[in-house]
């Protein structure tokens, strides 16, 4: 049975605990399945896990809210064709309500973004 060390939790696990990845020499991904699930859900920065993030794209005067900033910024760049250079995190909070209120207030005073 082949073993590989997870790059995130540093535990040695069998290949069956890793997703397949044909682009890697070993044929499996760097992160074990539980670590990959956490990374996909929250992003790479543990300080931002389980927090709502209100962010700003200065080139588009756009305000948004998300729980995974890396994934959302990537969506802006690839799917929506926005210039994401210089994006800023305006606030982080565990309260969805507070983040939503801050985002809504900024939309009311003139910033672009998704409106309900």
Secondary structure, 3 states (H helix, E strand, C coil): CCEEECCCCCCEEEHHHEEECCCCCCCEEEEEHHHHHHHHHHCCCHHHCCCEEEEEECCCCEEEEECCHHHHHHHHHHCCCCCCCCCEEEEEECCHHHHHHHHHHHHHCCCECCCC
